[in-house]
Structures are given as structure tokens and as C-alpha cells.
Amino acid sequence: MRLRVWWLALAAGGTLPGAYSSLVATADGSAVFFEVRSGFRATRWYQARMEAGSTVLREVERRADDISEDGATLASAFYGERYCGFGGSTCWTAAACSASLWIDGPAGRVDTYGRKTFVRLSRDGRRAWIEQSALCLPMGMRPPAEYQGLYELSGMRPVAPSGGLTLVSRRSGRRLITTGGQILARAANTQLHLVDAGGARPIRHQYGAGEAVLDAAGRNVVYVDGAPAGRVRWIDLARQSEEDPGGAPLTGSAPALSDDGRRLVLLSPEGWLLSYSRETGRLERLAADGRKTAEFVLAGNGRFVFAVTDENRLLRIDADSGKAETWLEPYPEIRDASSGFERDPEACPLICYVPVEPLVPLGRGSLLVLGGTFWPPGWRVRVADAERPLEPLSAGAAWFQAPSKAPEGRQSLVVFHPQHPLRFTATAQVSSRFVSCFGALHQGFDRIVSSEDPARTGEIVHIFLTGLAGVEPMADGVPNPLDRLIPVVRPPLLGGEGALEPLFFGLAPGLIGVQQLDVRILGPVPEGTRLIPDAPSAANSTVPAVEKVTGTIFGPRN
């Protein structure tokens, strides 16, 4: 399908973590907490566990920054920057940000606000390491108590002050507090320290550690000499010795150590999951269905590893037997839409501190391309009550045709799979006519018109759009005819100050939901000139780049 080449510019947008991310596991490997992208801006947190051979999901009310190893205590630190809604005329008098810290478990509850916070729990959930920074308070409000260091959750009794040190790793699911109350931290000069009630003590004059972990007893430390990957070194604190795991120089990242210090799991520079046994001295690759790993967490018992593969499949791997079982099938990560976004007045009427979901403009019968990653088969799109298949277009995009009979106005847009428990949800603003542009091809249909490969004066270029109806109606999902040309209804006026001579404006032959505009280039046009000035999505498409005039066939993204 020729549409494939027009999506390249949008598909090359920014990158995000895998759809299953921020993994934290219980010590026995019976459950894992994770974050997933549930909308264009929103994320949700879930707990997954296996019951009777099926994965059971439970949505977690708050983000799970950390849990105790039995899962009974949860720590959540929220931070959001101010967003002014349509009705927020006094928005600028409110605080520029909002922050809170919430910890709840058998040992006690913490509920405070006003300071940006980083938090990690001890394995038993009785202590918390807290680092606080920026204040997020409106004018005149008294600042709450500040926490810096290790605290007993019962009564928030200080155990060990931070002394300006920070926890050595920000990676989810890594244990850095021992059962005896020691913390693995580092100074501003990257010197590793053990911190406890007696103060901070440097570890073997080690500098430059990108990240590190330690076991529950505080006898073993594993660190990576560099970031994001580097040489992996094992420190035996009892013997005051240092060695290479496996007896030879090893390069990797994201180390995780079992509670007893007997198993180390890490990622190779190529993305393979590696396991090292301290008892046997063996270093081996863990099976992950033959796929590379994007993220993982090791359960405290050292037996189970939860891994997210590079195709976004959530696995639980038995490191003893090597057996891997799928807990969740791949889930698409969607982050962009070819029609652009509009502000939603109902999403944030006044002042918000959470990511605000945009409206997705959608014309009846138009083609919408979703940009992102992971496009497993069988996924569908529901607009209002009508369903359409989601068709993979490339590694970075998939498309669907909006139902031609969808009701106008605000409608739910849901991406789902009948056998998958997760859903991607958004809100579409459906209208009878909404024009957006995919780009342009040179006269021979062989290359994309761009500022690097512009059209020449006198050349005929083919511009492809969606959102316009033909004078002869087409059923949903049916390709446009190849045996005749069908003009569009009420073709819109073109920009370009007379530099574009329209030759044909109709349904693109052989394509679904796409229209084709053939124009002869009569001369250069200023950068950013709108192709269809009167179209509500005109900012999403500009006149093709001509000769040495800079610009892009894809307009600025919202």
C-alpha cells in the first residue's frame, strides 16, 4: 500500500519506555506492579498475578514507586506541573506545581504534600528513604516538614540523615536498603557510601558508578562502572575484595541482586538477559522467548525474573529451570495521531496538575494513522458504537478508517483487543468534514517531497489527504475505484498564492479513505504556507517544499 511512505515523518517522533514499564515485584515472584500508557498523555498502574493459569489484573489507585517485598506496603510520590484550562482565569496565582507523598502499609501511613519527592522502601516496608527538593505551594501556605534520609514509617522517626547523599539508583524495582537499615548511596563526586544511623562510610574509594545494588544483609555490592552501561564489578564487603562476575571482564547495565546475594541478573549491551550464580560461578543467558529485553525486575527470592521483551510481551522467567511463561501479550503504545490534537475544554476546565488528554479531530470516513510502537494483530478501534480493524502500516504506525456514520461531536475512541485486558482510551471530536494531509510524492510516485528533495518548478506533485467525500459515495473499508476518477465534493480553495495549479482533486485510486490532489508547481512559495487555509486542520499540512525554499510537507505537531 502506497500510504506506507507518507507516514515516515510522523512515525519518527520521540521515544518512550516500553508499554509495560516501571516494574516492581514481590519477593516470592507471585505478583508484579507496572505502569502502562492508557491514553495519549495518561498512564495507569496495575498489579498482575497468575491465578488458575490466567493473568489477573488489578488497577492500583496510585502510582507504585515502590512496594515492600510482600506487596502490603505501597509508596507513591506524585509531581505535576500547572496546566491552565479554558476557565482558569486566575490560574497564574496558583502554585506552579503540585507534589505529594503517600505511603500506606502495616507499619504506618504517610500523607504529606508540597515537596517534589523521591522515595524507596525497605524490603519489610517498615522504613523509607526519602529525598525531597522543589517546593510546590501556593503563596502564603506554610511549608510542610521536609524529609531527607531514612525514616521509620511508624511515627516518621529519623533513622539516618542523608547528609547530602542520594540513592545510587533511580531504576524501578532495585533494592538499596538492607534489613539492618543500611542504604547504598553516593556523593556528588560519585563516591559510593553505606549510610546508617552512625553516618556515611565510603566503599573502597569507588567513584563513577552509574548504578549499583546490594543484598539484604549488606555483604555484597554490585556496581556498573559507567552509564548507561559499563564494566560490572562485584564487591564482597565482608572480605573487602572486588572481582569480575564470571571471572572475566563483563559489560552490562541494570544490575539486580537477589536478597541472599547469590544471583545477579543484568542486561548485556545488546539487550540480552544474563544471569550469574555466585555459587557456581556460571554466567548464562536467560530465555526470553528468544527476544531481547527492554526492562526487567528480579524477585527477591532470586528465582523469578519479570521481563518485558522488545516486542512488548510481559514474561515471568524461572531462572532455575529457564522456563518462561507469558503473563501479558503485546500491547500497542500509541503516542500520536495524523490529524493532530486539539485542546479539550472539558478535560481541564480550570487548573490541572495531571497530563491533560487532548481531543482527536476525526472526519467521518477519514483515515487516521496512529503513531507509536508494537502493533500485534487482532487489535480494533471503536468510535462511539462502531468498530473498525486496526491495520499495521509500519513498525511505527497503524491505521483505521473512521466510521462514515459515526455521530458528530465528542465520541469515545477505544483501541482494544477482544482477548486483552487493557484498553487505550481517548476522546474524538467527530465532524462531517475534517481535512488532514499525509504529504506529497514526486511526479513519478517514487519519492517523498521534502526540503531535502524538493519539487521543481513545472513538476506535477501528488498530495494525499483525508477527510473529504467524493461525489460518488464509497462504503467503509472499500478501496476507491481504479476504473474511473471521482472528484471530491466542494473542493477547498488552495493556498500558495497562485503557485499551485490544480489538475485533479478526487478520490485516490485504489486507496481507502484517501483523497489525491495533483498540482503543477508554478513557482516557489513562502515556508509554512498553508495548503488549505480554510480547513480547521490547516496547521497540520503545508504546501510541498519547492526547490530551495525551506519547509516541510508535514506541518508543526501540536
N, C-alpha and C positions, 0 to 999 in steps of 0.2 A: 504494500500500500504506500503510495507516494507521500502520504501525510507524515510518514516517519521522518523525513529530512527536515520538516519545518519546525520540529519541536526542539531542535538541538540547543538553541539559545536559552530557552526556559528550563530545560532539563539540567543545565549545568549550573544551577543555583547553589546556595550554601548547603553545607552538610550538617547533619545532626547525628546524635548517637543512634544505635540500632533501636528498633521499635520497642524491644524489651530491654530495659536498661536499669541501672542503679540497683543491682541485685544484692539482697541481704538474705542469708539463710539461717535457719535454726541449727543448733549444734548436731542434732541427730539426722539432719537432712530430710526431715519429713515435710518441710514447707519452705517456700521461698517467697520473698516480697520483691516486687518490681514496679517500675514506672513504665507507662505506655502512653504514646501520643494518641489522644482521643478526638482531637479536632485540629484545625489549622493553627491554633495557638495553645489549646488546653492539653493538659496531661492528667492522667489518673493513676492511682496506686492500687495494687491488688496483692492479695496473698493467694498463692496457689499451693494445693496439696493434692495428693493422689488418694482417692477413695474408691474401692471396689473396681480398680482398673481404669478409672476415669479421672481426669483432672477437674478438680472443683475450684472455682474462683470465688473469692470474697473481696468485694471492694472495700478498701481501707479509707476511712473518713479523712485522715490527714496523711501528708507525705511521710514516708518512712525513712527518715535519715539514718536511723539505726534501730536495732532491736536487741533485746537480751537473747542469749542463746536458746532459751526455751520459748521465745516469742511472746512472753507475758508482759514485757515492758517495751513501750514504743516511744522513741524520741522524734520530735518533729520541729524543725526550725523553718519558719516562713519569712520570706522577704519579697516585697513587691514595690515597684516604683509607681508614682502617681500617674494616673491617666484621667484626663478631663473629658467627661461626657458632654452631650449636647446641652444638657440643662445645668452644667456645673459652672455657673457664672462666678461663684465665689471659690472656685477650685484652688486658685493660687494662694489662698490663705490657709489651705490645709497643708499637712505635712507632706514633704516631697517624697516620702517613702513610708512604708508600713512594715513592721517586723514583730515577730512573736516567737516564743519558745514554749513548747508544750511537751512534757514528759509524763507518762502515766504508767503505773505498774504496781505490783505488790509492795514495793519499798516506799512508795510515796508518789505525790503528784507535784509537778512544777507547771505553773501557768503564769508567764510574765510576758512583757511586751516592750517595744520601744527601742530595741537594740538589735542590729544585724548579728546573727549568731551562727556559729559552727559548733556541732555537738556530736559526741560519740559516747556510747555506753560501755560499761564494763561487762564482762561475759555474764555475770549473775544479775545484771540490771540494777544493782544497788548503788552504783556510783556513775557519775557522768563527768566527762571532760568537756568544758565549755570555754569557748573563745568568743568574745563579743567586741564589736567595733562600732560602726557608724550609728549615731542616734537617729531615730525616726519618730519624732514627736512634733505635734503642733505647738505653736508659740504659747508660752505660758504654762505648759504642762510640766510638772516636776518629773525629772528623770527617775526611772526605777533603779533598784540596786544593780550594780554591774558585777558580772561573774567572769572570772579569769582563772582557770585551773581545774583541779579535780575536787568534786563535792560528793558528800553522802546525800542521796536523794531524800532520806528521812531528815527533815529539818534543814536541808541545804547547808549542812555543816562543812566548812572548808577542810579539805584533807591535804592538798598540796597546791600551792600557788604556781601559776605558770611561769612567773619570773621573766616574762617576755618571750618565752619559747612557744613554739607552735607544734601541733601534732605532725608527725613526719609524713603522713599520707592523707590525702583527701579522698582516696578511692573508696567506693562503697564496699561494705562487707569485709573490711580488713580490721582485725583485732589488734589494738595497740595499747591495751590496758591489762595488766596481769591480775591474777586473783589476789595477789598481795598488795595491789594498789600502786604499782609502778607504771609509768607512762613513758612510751618511746616518743621523744620529741627532738626538735633540732633548733639551734640558734640561728640568728640572722646570717652567720657565716657558714651555715650548713653543717656545723659540728653536731653529731648525734649525741644525745643525752638520755639517761634514765632519770626520770623525775619522780620523787615520792615526798612523803612528809618531811624527810630530812634535807630536802633540797635537790639540786640538779647535779648529776655526775657525768662527765664526758665518757664516751665509749671509745677506747683505743684510738683516740685522736682521728676519728673518721670524719672526713669532710666530703662534700659533693654528692651525698646520697640523693638520688632522685626520689626514691621511696623505700620504705622498709617495713618489716613486720616482726613480731616476736611471739613466742609461745606463751601459754597460760602461766607457767612457772617463772618466766623471765630468765630462762637459762640460755635460750638461743635467739639470735637476731639474724635475719636475712635482709640484705640491702642490695639495691641496684645502684651501681656507681655511674650515674648519669641519668638523663631523662630525654625522651620518654623511655628509651631502652639503654642498657649498658651492661657491663660485666656484673654478674651475680656473685655475691660473696656471702659466706656463712660464718658467723661469729659464735663460738662457744664461750659464753661468758664465764662458765664455771672453770674451764681450763685456760681461759684467756688466750684462745687460739683462733686463727682465721684460715679458711680453706675455700677451695672451689668445689661446689656441689658436683659430685661425679668424678672428681679428681683431675679435671681438665678445665681450662677457661670456658665459661658458659655465658652467653649473652642472652638477655631476655628482658621482660618487663612484667608488671602487675603481680609481684610475688604474693602468695598466700600460704600461710603456715598452719598446720593442724595444731590443736590445743596442746597435744603432748610433744610437739616438736619433731615428730618422726616423718612427716610427709610435707614436702614443698611442691606446690603447683605454680606454674608460671606460663607465660606466653613466649614463644620463640619470636625473633624479629620477623619471621614470615607469617606469624599468626597461628602456629600450631600449638596445641595444648600439651605441655610437658609435665611429667610427674617424676619427682626424685624421692627415693626412700633412703632415709638416713641409716636405717638398719642394714639394708642390703647393699647400699651404695649404687643402686641401679637408677639410671635416667632413661625414661621411656616416653613415647608419645601416647597420649590417651586418645581412645577412639571417640570421635565426634561425628559419626556417620560419614567419615571421610572428608569433612568440611573444616575449613579454618574457623577460628573462634574470634568473635568480636568483643565479647565480655564474658567473665565467669566469676563465680564465687565458690570457695571451698567451705563445706560444713565443718564445724569444729571437731567432729569425730574423725576427720581425715579420710573418711571413706567416700563420701558423695561430693560430686562436683556438679554445680548447675552451670551450664554453658549456653550462650547464645551464638549460634553459628553465623557465618557470613551470609546465609540466606534467610536469617532471622527465624530460626527454629529454636525453641527452648528445650534443652535436653537435661536430663539428670543422668550422670555417668557414675557408675560404680567403679571407683578407682582400683578396688581389689580384683574384681573379675574382668574389668574392661567393658562390661555391658552398658549400652546407652539406651535409654528409653525416652521417647518424645513426650513432653508434658504439654507443649503448645505448638501447633503448626504455625508456619509463617503468617505474619500479619502485615499488611501494607502500611508503610509510613508515608503519609500524604502531607505535603507542605506547601503546595502551590496550585493555582488554577489558571488556565489560559485566559479566562475572561477578566482576570484581576479581582480585586477586592474593593468593597465599599464599606464605609463606616456604618455600623448598625446602631441607630439611635436607641433601640430597646435593650441592647446588650449592656450599656453603661449609661443610664440616664443622668447621673450626677458625677460622682467621683469613684474611681475604682483603683484597686491595687493588685488586681489579678490580671493575667493576659486576657484581652478582650477579643472575643471571636468576631471576625468580620462577616459581612454579607457577601455571598457569591452571586453576582449577576448571572442570570440564566435566561436565554431566549427559548421560547417554545420550538422544539425541533432542532435546536442548535447542537453543535458538537462541543463538548467540554473536555479538555485534556487536563488530567491531574498529574502534577509533577511530584516525584518522590522516589522511593526505592521499595523493593520487594513486591512483586506482582504475581502471586501464586494464582493458579487457575481457579475458576468457580466463584469468584467474588462478583457481587452485584451492587447496583446502585438503586436506591428507592427515593424518588422525588414525590412528595405527597403520598399517594397510594399506588403509584405506577412504578414498576420495576424495569430495569434495563441491565444487560450484562456489562461488566467492566472488562474492556478488551485491552490486554497489554500492547503497548506500542513500541517500547524500547526498554532498556534496563532502568531508565529514569522516568518513564511516563506510561500512563494508561488513559484510555478514553471511553466515553459513553455518549450516547445521544439523548438529550433531554426529551421527555415525552411531549409530543406536539399538543396533547390535550391536558397538560398539567394546568391546574388552576393558577391564575395570576396572583401576585402578592407574595408574602412571606410563606415559604414552604420548607418543611424539613428535608434535608438531604442526608441520607444514611448510606454508608458503604458497609456491606456486610457479607458474610458467607453463611449459608444455612447450617453448617456444621461447626462454626467457630463461635466461641462465647463472647468475643469482643466486637465492638462496633465503632466506626468512625462517624461522628455526627457533626453536621454544620447546618447553617440556615441559608437557603437560596432565595433571592429576590427574582421571582419569575415574571417575565413580561412577554408580550406577544412578539416583540421585535427588539433584539439587543445584539448589536454588531460587535464582533471582535475579530482580530486579524491574526493569522498564523505566520505570515511572512510572504516572501516572494521568491520565485525561481526565474533564472535567466531564460532567454528566448528558447533555448534548446531543452528546457526542463531538466538540465543536468547539474546545475549548481545553484546554491542559495545566494541571493543578492545580499551583500553586506558591505560595510565600509571597507573591508579588506578586498572584496571582489565586487565592486560597484557596477551598476548598469551604465551603459554608454548612451550618449545622445543618439537618438534614432533607433535604439533597440526596443523590441517589444518584450515586456516582462509580464509574468503571470502572478497575480496577487491572489492569495487564498484567504477567504473569510468564512465566518459562520454567523448565523442569526438572522438571515434573510430568507424569505419564502419565494418560491418560484411561481410563475403564473399558472403552472400546472402542478397541483398538489402532489406530494410524494409521501407514501406511507413510511412510518418509522422503521428504521433498520433496512430500508431498501435502497440500493445504490442508485444514483442518478443515471438516467438513460445514456447509452453510448451512441444510439442511432439518430439522435436529434438534440438540438440545443434549446434549452428552456431559459428564457430571460427571468430575472428576478422581478418581483412586484415592487413598484415605486423605487427604482434605483436611487440611492442617495447621491447628492452632489459631492464632487471630489475637491480636495484641497490641491495645493501645489501651484496656485497662481497661474494656471494655464499651461503648466509644464507637462501635464499628463493628458494624452488624447485617448479617451476610452474607445476601445474597439469591440469589446464583448463584456457583458456583465450578466452572468447567469449561473445556473447550477453547474458545478464542476463535474464533468462527465466521469461516471464510474465510481464516484466517491459518495459517502453517506454524510448528509448534513453539512456539506461544504459547498461554498459558492466560489466562483472564479471570476476575477476581473483582469482582463487583458488590456494593457495600456501601452501606447508608444511614448517613449521618453522624448520630449521636445527640447528639454533643457534642464540645467541643474535647479534644485530648489533648496531653500534655507534648511539648515539642520532642525529637526524636530517638527517640521511642518506636518500637521495632522492630515491623514489620508481622507477621513470623512469628518469634517469639522462639526457637523450637527449630530453625529452619533454619540450616545451617552458614554460609550467606551472609547472615544477617540483618543484619549491619552494612552490607550493600550496599543496603539498602532500608528506608525509614522510612514511617510512616503518613502519608498525604497531609496537607498543611497545611490546617488548618481555621480559618476566619475570621481572626482576627488573631494566632493562635498562630504564632510564627516557626518555620521549619524548611524542609526541602526534601524533595521526593519521591524524590530521589536521595541515598543515604547517603554518608558520607565515603568518599573514594577512598583505597586503600592506596598 
